[in-house]
Amino acid sequence: MTRPPTPTADTVRRLVRTLLKDGAADASGPEVRPAAPGADPVTWLVGGRHVLRLARDRDAAARQRRELRLRDLVRTHVPVAVPVSVAQGEWAPGLAYTLDTRVPGASGAEHDVSAVGEADLAGLLTGLREVPARQAETLGVPRAAPRSLEALRAAAEPAAERLAGADEFDAARLRQLTRAAAVQLAAQSAPPVLVHHALTGGHLVVSADGRVRAVLGWAGTVLGDPAEDIAGLALAVGSPAAVRAATLAGYGARPCLRGLWLARCDAVLQLAARLDGTGTAPLPRLRTRLRHAWEAILLERVTELRAEAGEDGERRA
């Protein structure tokens, strides 16, 4: 099998010089630099106004083409900005690129989300639920089965013990999620909704006043369990803000608590994997995600789950 080429700054500069007329005035082309130091060279900042994303294989190229169509569909339903492509094509045979406008703002890791920003996130969750599933499927968005919270809890238990041994975590905290509670918080039978599935701090564009201005990274979007996006927000902006946003979006106690415990188990497993040498994410980021996921929420103390027995995450009347 032919190895895909590795994009370099020269590769990127030659490409964008053909796409941006204002870059032609400078013989060296516009300034280009990787979006993240040390990251796989697939995302490049071009000047101050554009972002170039390069697919490294044919599967990634297919996802990128689907993402462009999906963004157009989602844009009409959500209150936050979604990136706009100003050029697209192939940078190598069979390998796609898209040149997007750069959305002003910082990542969610740099700015805290304000109360108004939580309303922005609520609008995002509401809008995702309103995207017609049939239209998304027509674009090729796949369905994803809900994860087993009980299986995740069982995997997280030994990981929590390893973290406790490394003075990273109190393993007793995970025992709050009993086997019975994990079963009770299983995904309910309901039509799947559009799930971004990657609501990380790096995919949230947040302004200095705490407003969520845009959401990036739509390539992994699926039709599935909305608790996954609640979990993603818990890791990115903290559990209280995530649950408040989900509640504003009309989700009840069950999906909120399910998302919360998905996030907590994920955070434990990811940090343990990093300490075991099998993960690659930076330790400070994983520790922040663990801290965010385990922030206490009022819902845990006041909600009786059996009162929510009929709750399936639909909007309340």
N, C-alpha and C positions, 0 to 999 in steps of 0.2 A: 504494500500500500504506500502511495506517495505521501511523504510527510508534508503537512501544510506549511506554507512559508511563515516566517516570524516577522510581523510588521516592525519596522524601525522608524525613527524620527524622519529619516529621509523618505521612506515609503509614504508616510503620512503627509509630509510636506508636499511631495509631488502630487499626491491625490488632491489635497485641498486647494493647491494652486490652480488646478483646473476647475474647481467648483466655486471659488470665491473670487469675484472680480477685483475686490479691494486688495487681495493678496498679490495680484499681478504687479502692483506698483513697486513692490519690494522684490528685488531679484532673489533674495534668500527665501521668500515666501513668508507666510504668517508664522508667528511663534507657536510651536506645538510642544506639548509635554504630557507625559502619562498622567491620568487623573489621580492615580494613587501610587506613591513610590513603592517599588518592589512588587506591584501587582502584575498579573498576567497582562501583557501589553495589548489589550483589546479596546480600552476606552481612553481617548485622548482629548485633552482640552486644546481647542484651536482658538488662539487669540483670547479675547475676553467675552466673545459672544456665541461661540459654538462648541459643541461636543461631537466628536467623531467616534462611532462605535463600529468595530470590525468583528465579523464572525470568523472564528478560527477553524470551523469545520462545517460540513453540510447540514448537520442537525441544528447547529447554532444558527446557521443562515436561515433555515426554515422557521425557527422560532422567532428570529428577528423580523422576517417578512410578515409573520402572523401578528407580531406585536404592533407593527405599524397600522394594520387594519383594525386591531382591537383598540388601540388608543383613540382612533377616530370614533369608534362606537362609544367608548367610555366617556369621552369628553363631553358628550351631550347630557350626561347624567350626574356628574360629580361637580361640586362647587370649587374644587381646587384645580390648578393648572396641570395639564398633562403635556409632556414634551411634544413639540411639533417638528417634523422632519422637513428640512429645506432641500435635501438632495438624498438620493438613494441609488444604489447600483451594486456593482461587483468590484472589489479591489483586487481580486485574484479569481481565476476560473472557479465558478461555483460558490465563491465566498462573498457574502453580502456585506455592504456597509450602509450606514445611515448617518447623515450629518444633521444633527438636531440643534435647534436654538437652545442656548444655555439660559436656564431659569435663574434669575437673581435670588440670592439668599444663601444661607449656610445650611449645613446638614443638621438633622435632629440631634446629633451628638454634640453640637456646639451651642445650641440655644435650647432653653427649656420651652416647652409648649405652655402657653398661657390658657386661661379659661376660655378666651375667644378661640384660641387654637384648638381646644378640645371640641368646641362646636364645629370647627372645620373638619376635624376627624369624624365627628358624628355624621356630618353631611357626606363625607367620603363613604362611610359604611352604609349609609342609607342609599346612596347612589349606586353602589355596587350591587345591592340587593335588587334594585329596580332595573338593572340591565337584563333584557329578555334572554333567558338561558338558551332558547332556540337560536337566536341571532348569534350568540357567542359560539355555540356549537358549529354553526355554519362556517364560521371563521377558522374552525379547527381547534378551538379551546378544548382541552381534554377534561374528562371527569376524574375526580380523585376521591377515593373512598375515605371516609372518616377514620382517623387513627384510633386505636384502642388505648384509652387512657389507663386501663388496668395493666396492659402490657408495658406501657411507658413507665408507670409507677414501679412495676417489678424491676425494670431495667435501671431505674434511677436509684433504687434503694442501695445496692452495693456501691454505686458511684458516690452516693452521699457519704457512705462510710469512708471511702477513700479520701474524699474532701475533708472529712472530719479529722482523719489522721494527719492531713497536711495543714491543719488549722485554717482551713478555708471556709468551713461551713459547719453548722450545728445539725448533725444528721437527724436529731429528734424532730426538727421542724417538718421534715418530709412525712413523718409518721402521722401528721394531722390528716393526710389523705389516706384513709383506710381503704382496704379492698372494697368494702361495701360502698363507700362514698364514690370510689372510682367507677364502680358499676352503675351507680345512680346517675353519675355525670356522663354516661355514654351518650354519643350523638343520637338525637331523636330522629325519628322517621319524618323527613320533610324534604320538599324539593330542594335541590342544591342551588346555591347562589354563586355569583361571581366572586372569587376570592383572589385578592392580589397575591397572597402567599409569600410576600417578601417585604413586609412593612418594617424594614430595618431603619435605624437612624440615618444611614447613608442614603436611603431612598426617600426620606422626608426632607423637603426644602422648607426651612423655618426662618422667618424674618426675625430681626432683633427684638420686635415687640411680642414674639411668641406665636404669631399667626402661622399656620401651615399653608404655604403658598403653592406648593406643587408636590406631586408624588411621581417618582421615577421608577424604573425597573419593572416593566410590565411583562417581561418575557416568560416568567414562570406562572402566570395567572392560570387558574383552574376553575372549574365548577365543582364546588364541594362544600365543606363545613365552614360556616362563617366564624366559628370559634378560633380557627387558625389565624385570622386577621386580628382578632381580639388578643390572642397570644402574642402575635408579632408586635402589636402596639405596647403590650405590657413590658416586653423586653426592651423596646426602643425608647419609650417615654415614661415608663413606670406603671405599675398596676393600678393605682388610684385613677390616674388620668385615662388609662385605657378603658377601665370599667365605667367611668363617668361618660366617656364618649359613646361607648356601646349602649349604655342605658339611654342616653339622649337619642340614639338612633332607633330605639324601640326594642332592643334586646332585653330579655328578662334575666332573672337570676341564674337559671341553669346554663345558658350559653356563656354568660359572663364568667361564672365559676369554672366552667369547663375550659374556657380560654385561659383563665388564670393558672390553672393547674397544668395545662399543656406547657405554658411558658415556664413554670417553675421546674418541671421535670426536664424540659429541654435545656434550661440554663445549667442545671446540675450535671447533666450528661455531657454537655459541651465543655464545661470547665474541667471535668474529670478527664475527658479525652485529651484535652490540651496538656494537662499535667502528666498523663500517661505517655505522652509523646506521639499520639495518633492524630491530634488536631493541629491546625496551623494558624488559627485566628490569634491575634495579639492578646496576651493575658489581661492587660488593662480593660480591653473591650469586653472580654468574657466576664470579668469580675463586675463590671458595671451592669451588664445584662442580668447577672445573678442578683445583684442588689436591687435593680428595678423590679424584677419578677417577684421578689420576696417582700416588697413593701406591703404593709398591712392595708386592707380595705375594710370599710365599715360593713359591706355586704356579708363578709364572712361571719361577723358577729351577730347579725340581726336576722339573717334569712333562715327560715326553716324550709329545707328543700322539698319536704312532702307537700307544702303549700303550693309548690310550683309544679306539681305532678303533671298538670296539663300544659305546662309552658314548653313551647317548641321553638322559641326564638322569634315568633311572628310579632309584628307590631301590636302593641296593646291598643285596646279600643279607647 
